């Protein structure tokens, strides 16, 4: 539920910033460039972190095979 709220909030912010880019006069659009500069720097770092997390994560099937017989693995 929390994830749906966060995603909805991000979509609403993206639509609002896009609408402001269309409606604001040229001299006030400079304030929106700060968003672009922030994402130009942060997105590659986040993408690299997500790639590392994906490559180092253990899939459920392989983790279940490594567990001992005493513990059960539920694959949902």
DACOR-V187614 format. One record per pair of residues at least 6 apart in sequence whose ideal C-beta (glycine too) atoms are under 8 Angstrom apart, sorted by the first residue. I is the first residue (numbers start at 1). J is the second residue. If there is no record, write none. Layout:
# DACOR-V187614
I_J + I_J
This chain:
# DACOR-V187614
17_32 + 17_35 + 20_32 + 21_29 + 21_32 + 24_32 + 60_73 + 60_75 + 61_75 + 63_73 + 64_73 + 64_75 + 67_73
